[in-house]
Amino acid sequence: MPKKKAEIIPGDVSCLLDLRDLKMLCSSCGEFTSHKRIVVPKPETAFGRLRYLCENCLLG
């Protein structure tokens, strides 16, 4: 039986995840995007709030 790859999604209070299709809410623009296309940058302070950014907001 082939092994399944576990997908790990960092989460905190501000993480909004639609469990039906695994889309996450971008912290910046408010659009739901596939969890595979969300980037979670390092918090600005130790133990700071996580931000979930779509590719458009990360680049722009």
URZIJO-V996718 format. One record per pair of residues at least 24 apart in sequence whose C-alpha atoms are under 10 Angstrom apart, sorted by the first residue. I is the first residue (numbers start at 1). J is the second residue. D is the distance in Angstrom with one decimal. If there is no record, write none. Layout:
BEGIN
i & j & d
I & J & D
I & J & D
END
This chain:
BEGIN
i & j & d
7 & 35 & 9.6
7 & 36 & 9.2
8 & 35 & 9.9
9 & 35 & 7.8
9 & 36 & 9.3
9 & 38 & 9.6
9 & 40 & 9.1
10 & 40 & 7.8
10 & 50 & 8.4
10 & 52 & 9.4
11 & 40 & 9.5
11 & 49 & 9.8
11 & 50 & 7.7
11 & 51 & 9.5
11 & 52 & 9.3
12 & 49 & 7.6
12 & 50 & 6.9
12 & 51 & 9.3
13 & 49 & 8.5
13 & 50 & 8.8
14 & 49 & 7.8
14 & 50 & 7.4
14 & 51 & 7.8
14 & 52 & 8.7
15 & 49 & 10.0
15 & 50 & 8.1
15 & 51 & 8.1
15 & 52 & 7.4
16 & 52 & 9.2
24 & 52 & 7.8
24 & 53 & 9.1
24 & 54 & 8.9
25 & 51 & 9.9
25 & 52 & 7.1
25 & 53 & 8.2
25 & 54 & 8.4
26 & 51 & 7.9
26 & 52 & 5.2
26 & 53 & 4.9
26 & 54 & 5.7
26 & 55 & 9.4
26 & 56 & 9.8
26 & 57 & 8.2
26 & 58 & 10.0
27 & 51 & 5.8
27 & 52 & 5.2
27 & 53 & 5.9
27 & 54 & 8.3
27 & 57 & 9.0
28 & 52 & 7.8
28 & 53 & 6.5
28 & 54 & 8.2
28 & 56 & 9.7
28 & 57 & 6.6
28 & 58 & 9.0
29 & 53 & 8.3
29 & 54 & 8.2
29 & 56 & 8.9
29 & 57 & 7.1
30 & 54 & 9.3
END
